[in-house]
Amino acid sequence: VAVFVDRIERGVTRNASELLAADLVLQSSQPIGEPLEQLAHTVGLRVAHSVTFRSVGMAGERYQLSQVKAVSNAYPLRGELLIASEPGAAEQVATHGPASGEAWLEARLLQALQVRVGDNIELGKASLRVGAVLVLEPDRGAEPFNLAPRILFNLADLPGTGLVQLGSRVRYRMMLTGDPDGLARFSREATPLLAADQRLQSVEESQPQVSSALDRARRFLGLAALTSVLLSGIAIAICARRHAERHLDSAALLRALGARQIHVALLFMVQLCSVGALAITAGIGVGYLAQSLLASLLEPLMQLQLPSASAAPASLALGVGLITLLGFSLAPILALAGVPPMRVLRRQQGRAPGRSLHAYLLAAAAALLLLAWQAGDVVLFGYVTGGMGAAMALMSLSGLLLLRLLGPLRHLGRGLGAGAGMLGWRYGVACIVRRGRGSVLQMVAFGIGLALMLMLTLVRTSLIQDWRDSLPANAPNHFLMNIQPSERDALADFLVSIGVDKPRLYPLTPARLIEHNGRKVRPSDYESARASRLAARDFSLSSNALPKPYNRIVAGHWWSEDPASAGELSVESGIAETLGLALGDELVFLAAGRELRGLIVNLREVDWNGFGVNFFIEARPELMADVPATYITSVHVPDSARPQLQALLERFPSVTLVDVDAVLGKVREIMDQAARGIEFVLVFTLLAGLLVLVAGLQATLDERRHEAAVLLSLGASRRAIGAALGSEFALLGAMSGLLAAATALGLGALLAEQLLGLDYTVQWLALPIGMVCGAVGFTVFGLAGTHAVLRTPPMRVLRDS
């Protein structure tokens, strides 16, 4: 599980990194110094560079303001460049950027300059040949609102253009890729060397939609790994107890022959460690082989190329194996040293190992250590530990209560005849009640295993549904900006005429925050680099009469009904925390030469996972009534309407159209790959759950064999004994399934809402499904495992016992 989870996590993250064209990017407004690049090479990272700025591309008498990007030969480190031989031609994959002396231009720039592939354009002092039509850059999604058309050329040609001078507004990017350890080391050692204008950026920071998906996927995969460890621990504990009980006679015989307790303890300890070492070694080998086979089968279905397996999970598996083995089995094994020698003559003497307080405490300590180590996340550890502790306590109490309620059922059917079915029913119920705490222990062990499997299934369903809801098929894939007030109605009508839903347009005014509670706002006053950048930039100020459906007010209230309260502001909660803003604070913005003064009346939590229009700051409409504004909207343009977009731009030449369909598709691809990975990891977890069931049944096999032999000797038919076993298994399974389903619903709701931030819907249908699955699973595996009980001659069993 650890290897497969690690490969899926690294594969999805690497695929997401294509949105940056690298695993990690260092951004700067000044040339990046040699020490940082040398550090990157020292830790084994591959490096590529880009320099981005605005300039004018010219061809003859025509010119066009463009977004210019110079890239090194290694670009892109992740993802693919798509080019074409002419506008509208078939796309081709380019493994590197333009050669020296060559430039790739977007189709709209070719049209604006009226040039074709093979012609020359002038960029500053340089003349560059148009080598291809630029269709897509992998990292264009990191800056979708750089609206000017792109010119991509080789970094070696940049000095010849003479465009970058002292004081030029230029963005330098050093792109890095490599193994996770090298990236982590670079981040750690480079951070103290960064200047004020430099920052490291990962894909999670550049794309909030991807960040949310990756974070939830990692947490779920971590939860699945934790679940597998817990299930394995439960199975080992059950098997260790059975192993110890079967060696009670051997321990008593050794004591009777003069062996001291310490010698008996050492003997069984050496035996345990030897078998454990072989099992752990074989388990690691089989685990690597199984995940490799599964990965090769599932890679085509996941549409994801998984990285090769690393050695790190092997050391984790070794540690988990040792802790699980010793923590869950040491106490029962050591208890064998205390078996009295008199047990050789009187087999009733000697307590069953593993029932002491020390055994439970050691197992609990091992479980906590495993959870803390495997989780690597304080929040995940806290929720799982607290939830599992409460679940086990409640399941134990519920199991005892069910046993009390089950007592009267022993007499059910007494007057309906003495057939094998009725006798089997009464005897099966009687066995459950007679075993008392043993039955409760079986219910809890099997119930916890089934609960963990059900919980993962329920949470996985909610997680995948949440991803689908956040990016539905009709999610906005185009932004329309710079819409003039006089064009609003005509533009909306045009969009409707080509098959687009009527858009909701929002006013937008650039505004600079100049005062906070009467104090002038200066970027240098903020310690946080992000806060300084925000204070130095213009905000996109908007107004809205009603809150958006994907904005949730977390503090304060929406606009008051008092018309005199015109100066009201709504602030996104994250930006408020960064800038130190609170309810009731007074802010002053400078917009179009006018001061806008307002009080913060609410804080909003914004869903950044979608592609709707969102704003950090929104004002009451009356506050912006006299401020000049353009309008912005986001719409879903179906494929059938795409040919009409050129007509839209011709009719509304001032409107800027931003196509984010490529970014949207990449985010969907990442979510789909994470979802498939989650489903396949669930398979391993279900297998671990089956181990618990098999171990629990094997633990009582000797007792059931002895009881069956006695009953056969007294004249009971094998059919009646089979009916008794079936009734016992079905009842135990149904009760375990009911407890498991109830636990899964509660624990699933806790983890889904608090850990993963999902809107969890309780699936009450899980209760009957849990009962049926528990009854069927327990009965099928139980009868299969105890089939040999009915085939073993009674005399052999009685003689052996």
N, C-alpha and C positions, 0 to 999 in steps of 0.2 A: 504494500500500500504506500509506504513512504517513498519508494523509488518512483512509482507511477504518478503519485501526487506531485512529486518534485519535477518530473518531466513535463507534466501537463501545465503546471504553474509557469515553468520557464518557457515552455513553448508558446503559451498564450501571451505572456509578457513580451517575448521577443517579437511575436507577430504584431502586438500593439505598438512596439517601438518603431514600426515602419512609418507611423504617423509623424515621427521626428527624423526619419532617415538615419537614426542612430539609437543606441541604448541610452545615451546621456549627452546633453548638449551644454556647453559653456557659452553663455551669451555675454557680450560686452559692447560698449559704445566706443571703446578704444582698441587698437591692435592688441591681440593676446600675446603676452610675453613668452619668450623661449623657455623659462623655467617650468611653466605649466605644461607645455607640449613635451618637454623632456621628461617630466614626471609621468605623463601618459605613456610614453614609450617604455619607461623603466618598469612600469607595472604590467606591461604586456598588452596594451590597448592599441587598436588601430585608430588612426586619426584622419579626419577630413576637415576641410575648412570651407566656409562660405562668407562672402561679404555682400551685404544687401543695402541698397540705397535707391533713391529716386533720381532719375535723370531723364533727359529727352533723347529719344531715338529719332534719327532723321534719315530720310531717303529723298534725295533731290530737294524739291521745295516743300516737301511734307515733313511734319514732325509730330511727335506724340509723347506726352508725359508717360513714362514707363517705370515699373518696378524692376530694377536691374539687380541681377544676382550673379556674382562670379563664384565659381566652385572649383575646388581642386580635383585632380584626376581620380581620387579615391571615392568621390561622391557618386551615388549615395551608399552609405555603409549598410543600411537596411532598406528594404523595399525596392521598387522598380520605377524607373523613369519610362514614361510612355511618350513616344513620338510618332509622327506620321510624315509621309513623303510630300503630302499636300493637304490642304484643309478638306476634311471629310473622308480622307483615305483611311485604309485599314491601319489600326494602331500596331506599333512595333515596340518591343521591350528593349531598352538601352541599358546596358550594364554599367555605363559610366557617362559622365557629362560630355559636353562638346569638346572637340579637339581645339588646340590653339589656333587662333585666326578664324574661328567659326562661332556662330551664335544661333541659338534656337529661339524662335519667337512664337507666341501664342497666335492662334488664327485671327483673333480680332485685331491684333497689332499688324499682322500682314495686310488685313483689309484696310486699316487706318492709313498705313504708309503706302498701300498699293504696290507691294513688292511680292515676289514669289520665291520659292526655294531656289537657291543658286544666285540670287541677286545680292548686292552689297548694301549694308546700312552703315551709317556713321554713328558712333557712340563716343562723344567727346572728340579726342584727336585721333581715335582709331577707326579703321574701316574693317568691318567684319562681314564675312560671307554668311548668308542665311543657309544653314545646313539642314534644318528640319523644322517641322511644325511641332511645337511643344504642346503636348496634350495634357500631361499630368506629372507633377512632382510628388513624391511620397510625402514630403513634409509641408505641402501647401496648406494642409488642414491646420497647421500650427499658426497660420496667419491668414485666415479666410477673408478677413475684411481689409486686407491690402488690395484696394480696388483697381489699381492701375494694372494694365497688361504687363506680362512678364517678358523680360529678355534674359536668357540664360547663356552665359559664356564662360570661357576658361579663365581661372584665376591668374594664370600667367600673363594674360593680356590686360589685366587691370592697370598696371603702371603706365602702359602705353596710352590709355584713355585720358590720363591727366585729370580724372574726375574727382578723385579722393584727395582732398587737400586738408590742411589744418583747419579745424572747425567744421568740417563737413559732417552732416548727420548720417552716420553710417552704423550699421549693425554688423558686428563680427560674431561668427558662430564657429566654435570648434566642436566638431561632432566626434563622439567616441563610441567604440563598441569593443566587446571582449567578454571574458568570463565574469560571472557575478563577483567573485572575490577581487579581481582586478578593478572592477568598477567601484566596488565598495571602498577599496583602499585608496583609489584616486579621490573619491569624494571626501574621504576622511582627511587625507593629507593636503588636498587642494583648498579646502574651505578656509583655513587660516590665511592662505596666500591671496585670496580674492580681494580685488579692489571694490570700492563702494558701488561702482557701476556694473560689476560682474556678478553673475549668478548661474548656478547649476540648475538645469531643468531636466526632469524626467518626463515620460509620456503622461504619467498621472497628473503632473502639475500643469501640463499644457492642454490636456483634454479632460475636463471634469466628467464627461460621460464615460470615458474609458476608465478613469480613476475609480469611479463608483463601481463599475462592473468588475474590475480587477480586485478591488478591495473585498467586495462581497464574495467573489469566487475564492480568494485566498482564505477568507474566514471559513467558508463552507468546507473547503478541502481540508483545512486544519481540523474542523469539527469531525469530518469523516475519519481522519487519521486517529484522532482521540477516541472516537467510538470504536474503531478496530482494536486499539490497544486495550480499552476497557473490556471489550468482549473476549479478547484473548486472555486477559488476566482472570476473568471469571471462569473460563474454561480450564485454565491451568489450576486454579484453586480447587475446582471440583475434582479434577483428575488426581491432584496431589493428595487430597483427602482419601479418595478411594485407594490410591496406591499405599498410603500409610495403613489403612484398615486391613488391607490384604497381607501386610507384613507384621501384624501384631503377633502372630504365632511365632514367626521367625525371631522377632525381638525377644519374646519370652523365653524361647529355647536358648538363645545366646546368653541371656541373664542366668538361666538355670545351670548352664555349663560353666558359669563363673566369670563371664565377661562383665567388666565394669560399665557403668552408664556412659562414661566418656568414650569408651571404646565402641560401644554400640552406636552412639551419636556420630562418631567419626566415620564409622563404616557406612552408615546410611548417607552421611553427607558426601563422602567420596563417590558413592554410587549415584547420588542425585547430580552432583557437579559433572561427573563423567557423561552421564546420559544427557544432561542439559547442554554440555559443550557440543556433543555430537548433534543434538537436535537443533541448536542455534546455528551451527555451521551449515547443516543441511537445509535449514529453513531459509537462511540468507541466499544460498545457492538456488533453491527452488523458487524463492521469491523473485530473484533477478530473472530467472528463466521464464517464469510465468508472466511477469509484467512485460518482458521482451516479446513473448509470443502474442500477448494480448495487444500490445502496442502495434505490432506489425499487422495484426488483423484489423485493428480499429482506425489506424491512421487514415485510410481512404474515407471511412465514414465520418471522421472528425474534420476532414479537410485541413489538417494541421500537421506539419512536419515537426515531430517531437525531437528535441535535442537528445544526444546520447546520454545514457544513464551515467550519473556521477557516482563517485565512491562515498560521498558524504552520508547518504542514507544507510549504507552498510554499517558504519560506526554507530549511527543512531539505532539501527536494528539490534546490534550487538548489546548496546547499553540497555535498550528496552527489554531484550530477552533476558539479560542477567537480573535486572530489577524485578521483572515479572516472575521469573523462576524462583528467586530467593524470597521475594516479598510474599508471594502467594502460596509457596509450598514449604518454606523453611520451618515454620512453626509445626505443622503436622508431622514432618519428618523427624524433627528433634524430639517431639513428644514420644516417639517410639522408645527413646532411651529410658523413659519412666515406666515402661510396662513391667508389672511385677512378675517374678519368676513363677509364682503360683498359677499363672494363667496356663502353664503347660498342663496342669491337672484340672484346673477349673477355668474353662474358657470364658465364663461370664465376667471374670475379673479383668480390669484394664479398661480405662475409658477410651472411647473412640477418639483418635487424634484429630486435632483441628477444631475442637469445639470450645477451647479455652479462650479467655479474654485476650490472651497474648496473641493468639492466632489472628483474631479479628483486628486487633490493633496494628499488627505487623502488615496485614493485608491492606488496611486503610492507609497506613503510612506509605506503602509501596504505590498504591493507587494515586495518592496525592503527589508523590514524587514524579511518577510517570506523567500525570496531567500537567504539572508545572513545567516539566522538561519539554514535553511534546507540544504544548500549547504555544510557548514562546510569546504569549500575549496575556497580560494580566487580566484584561476584561474577559477574554474567552475562558481562561482558567477559573475565574471567579464564578461566572455564570454556570459553567459545566459542573464544577465542584459543588456549588450550592444546590443546583438543580438535581444532581444525582443523589446527593445526601438526603435531600427532602423526599425524593422519589422512593429511595430504598426504605426510608422510615415509614412513609405512607403505605407502600406496598406490603411491608411486613405487618402493619396493623390491620390493613384491609384483608390480608391473607388469613390472619387469626380470626377476624370477624366472619369471613366466608366459611371457615371450618366450623364455627359454632352454628351457622345457619345450615350447614350441610348435614349436621348430625341427624335431624329428623328424616332426611331423605333416605337414610338406610332402610327404613321400613316401608318406603314407597314400593308398591307393587306386590306386597306380601300376600294379598288376597287374590292376585291375578294368576296364580299358578306357580309351578316350580320348574318352569322351563329353564334352559341354559341361559337365555337372555336375562330373565328376571333374577336368577341366582347370581349371574355375573354382575348385574347392575348393583345388587345389594352388597356383594362382596367387594366390588371395586370402590364403592362409596365408603364402606367400612375400612378398607385399607388406607384411604386418604385420611380419614378421621383418626385412625389408630396411630399412624406415623406422626401425627401432630406437627411438631416443629420441623421435622424432616420434610413433610409435604409443603409447609410454608417456605422452607429454604429452596425447594425445587421451584415453587411458584415464583419466588422472588428472582432466582437466578435466570430462569427462562423468561420471566416477565421483563426483567431489565434488558436482556438481550433483544427480545422482540420490540420493547419500547424504543430502544436506540435505533433499531432498523426502521420502525414506523416513523419515528421523529425525523430521521434523515430524509425519508421519502416525502413526508409532509412539507418539511422546510424546503427541500429541493423543488417541489411543485410550486410553492409560493415564490421562491426566488426566480425560477424561470418565467413564471407568469408575470412577475413584476418587471422583468427585463422586456418581455413582449409588450406589456402595457406602456412602458416608458418610450419605446420606439415602435409604435404601430405601423402598419403598412402605409398609412396616410400621414406619417410624420412629416413636418415641413422639411422640404429639401431645397428651397430657394428663399433668399432674403431679397426684398426690394427696398432700396434706401434712396434718400434724397428726393422723396415724393413731395412735390409742391402742393400747398393747400388747394390751389385751383384745380389740381389734377386728381384729387382723391376720388371723387365720384366716377369720373370717366375711367380711371385706372381700375377701380373695383368692377365696373361694368364690363370692361374688356376681359378681365380675368375670368369672370363668370361665363362670358361668351365662349371661351376656349375650353371650358370644362373644369375650371378651378373653383373650389368653394369660395363664397364671398369672404374676402379677408377682413380682419379687424386691424385698422391702422392706428398707430400710436404716434403722438407728437414727440419730437426729439429736438432738444436744444443743447448745444455744448455749454457747459457751465463750470466755472472754477470755484472751488471752495475757498473762501477768503477769510471767514471768521467762524470761530467756534466758541460759543458762550462769551462773546465780547472780545476774545483774544484773536489776534491775527494768526492765520495758519501759515507756518513756514515748514517746508519739507525737512529742514535740518533739526527741527524740534522733536522728531520722532526717532526712536531707537531702532525700530523695525525697518529693514530695507524696503519691505513691501509697502509699509505705511508711508514711507518717504516718497516712493514712486507714485502712490495714489494721490498724495497731497500735491504733487508737482504736475499732475495731469488734469485734463478737463474731464468731467463726468458727463455722461449722456443723461440729461435730466428729462424726465417725461411726466405726464400727468395721466390720471386714470380715475374715472368716476367710481368704478367698482373694482375690487381685488380680482386678480386673475385666478382661475381655478387651480393652477399649479403653484400658487403662492399661498403660504399658510402664515397667518398672523400668530406669532409666538409671544408677543408682549404688546400691551396697549390695545387700541381700538382703531377701527377704520374711521374715515372722515366723520366728524360730528355733524349733526343736522343744523347747528347754529350757523347761519350765513355769515356771521361776523368772524367765524373761525377760518378765514381764508388762508392764513399762513400756516398750513399743516403739511408735514413731510412724513413719508414712509421710507424706512431705510432697511436694506437687506442686513440680516443679523450678522453674517460673517464680516462684512465690511465695517459694521458698527463696532465689532470686537477689535478689529485691526486698528481702527482709527480712534478707539476709545470713546465712542459715542453712546449715549444712553437716552432713555425716554425723558422727554422734557427739555433736552438740550436745544439751544437755539443755534441755527446754522444760517450763514449768509453766503449766497452764491452770486457770482458775477456772470450774467448771461446777456449777451448782445448789448453790452454797455450799461445794463441795468442791474441793480442789486435786488435780489430776491431773498427775503427774510422769512424764516419759518421755524416752527417748533416740531420736534420729532414726537409724533403721537402713536406710532407703532413700529415694531420691528417685524420683518417678514423672513420666513424661511423659504428660499427659492429652490425649486427643483431644476437643477442645472443639467439633469440627465437628458432632457428633451431638447428639441431644437426650436423652441418657441422664443418669442421676443421677451427678454427680461432686462430689468434695470436695477442698478444698485440703489438709486434714489428716485422716488416718485413724489410728485407734489399734487396737492389738491388742485383741480382744474382752474379754480378762480385765481390761484397764485400765478399761473402762467398765461392768463387770458390775453395779456397785452404783449407777450414776448414772441418774437418771430420764431417759427419752428418749421422744420420739414417733417415728413412722416416716414415711418418704417413699418414693415410688416413681414411676416414669414408665411409661406404658403406651400402646399404640396402640389407640385406640377406633375400630373401623370405623364407617362411616356407619350401618349397620344397628343398631348398639348405642347410638347417640346418644340416642334417645328414652328409654332406660332410665337415663340419668345423673341425671335428676331423682329417680327412685326411689332411686338410690344415696344422694343427698344427704339425702333424707327418712329413710332407714334409718340413715344414719351422719351425724347433724347436725354433729358436731364436725370432720368431714373437710372440708378445703378443696380444691376442684377448680380447677385452673388450666388453661385451654384455650390451648395455644400453636399450634393448627392454622393460624391466620392467619399467624403468624410463619414457621412451617414452610413454608407454601405460598409465601410471599414469597421465602424463601431458595431454594426449588426453582426458582421463576420466574427468579431472578437467575442461578442456575447454568445453567439451560436457555438463557437468552439469551446468556450468555458462551460456552456450548458452540457454539451456532449461529454466533455471531460468529467463533469460532475456525475453524469449518469453512469459512466463506466467505472468510476471509483466506487460508486454505490454497489457494484457487483462484488468487489472485494469485501466490502463491509458486510454484505449479506452472507458471504461465505464464512466470515468470522462468526456471524450470529449462529449459523448452523453448527459450528463447532461447540458452542455453548449447549445447544439442545442435545447433541450427541453425547457430550461429556456428562451432562446431567442424567441422561438415561443410563449410560454405562455405570455411573456411580452407584445405582441401586440394582444393578444386574445380579450380583451375588445374592442379595436378599430376596429378590423375586424368584431366582432359580431355586433357592431353598424352600420358599413357600409353595411353589408349584410342585416340587417333589413331594412335600408332605401331603398336599391335596390329592395328588395322583395316587399316593399310597393309601389314602383313605377312601378311594373310589371315585373321586371327581373326574369328570370327562375332560379331555383336552379342549373340547368346544366350550365348556363352561369356564375353564380357566382363561381361554382366549377372550371370551366375552368379558370376564372380570378385568383382565388387563386392558382391553379396549375401553371399557367404561371408565376405568381409573385414568387412563391417558386422556380420553376425551374431556373428562371433567377438569382434570388438572390443566389441560391445554386451554379450555374455554375460560377458566378462572384467570389463568395467567394472561391470556389474550385480552380479557376485559381490563385487568389492571394495567397491562402494557399500553393499550389504546388510550386509557384515561391519562396515564403518565405522559405518553407521547404528545397528546393534545396540549397538556399544560406546559411541558418542557419545550415543545415546538413553538408555542406562542411566545414564551419568554425569550428564547434564542432568536426567533425570527424578528421580533419587534425591537428588542434591546440590543442584540448583537449585530444583526444585519440591517436594521432599519427598514423592515418590510411592513406593509399593511397586511397583517396576517388574518385570514378568515378561518375560524374554527370549522373543521370538517367533522361534523358529528357522525357522519357515516362511518368514520374510522372505528367507532365502538363496536358495532356488529361485525365489521370486517375483521377487527382484531380478534374477537371471540371465535369467529369461524376459522381464521388462519391459525390461531393457537390450537384449537381443537383438532383440526385436520393435520397440521404439522406435527403436533405432539403424538397423535395417534399413529400416523403413517410411520414416522421415524421410530416411535416406541415399539410398535409391533414388529417392524423390520429388525430392530436391535434385539428384541427379546424372542425372536423366532426360535433361536437355539434353545431357549428355556423349555419349550414344550417338546423338543426332540431329544433332550438329554434323558437317559434312563434314570428313574427316581433313585434306585439303589446306589448308583454311582455318586449322585449328588449327596445323599445322606451319609454314605461312607466317607466321602471327602470332608464333610462338615463335622 
